Amino acid sequence: MKRIEDRIRVLIAEKGMTLLQLAIKSNITEATLHAILNRNDAKYSQLDRIAKSLSVSVAYLTGESEIPTFNNVHEPQAGYVILKTEDVLDMQKQIIDLQKRLLSEQ
């Protein structure tokens, strides 16, 4: 089972959903969803919305992965930066040191 159509149909059956419910949940028209299923062709943004609605990864929908979800992998939201805890603590120490120097100069 490698086709997008097959995976989507199995997932909606497992979740007890209809194609219309999936279309509404993923903010895609029902006609577009049918076109995606019949042609096995979709834009990444559409696959991303469908995957999120079905709680799976796009890689799983496209057959690139046999693992439905990656629970420990989170893509950062636009405008956010992921920092290591050690880096944050180091920056906080630098801020405290700068504050101390500024206060001692007054």
Secondary structure as UniProt FT lines:
FT   HELIX           4..14
FT   TURN            15..16
FT   HELIX           19..25
FT   TURN            26..27
FT   HELIX           30..39
FT   HELIX           44..54
FT   HELIX           58..61
FT   TURN            62..63
FT   TURN            71..72
FT   TURN            78..79
FT   HELIX           85..105
//
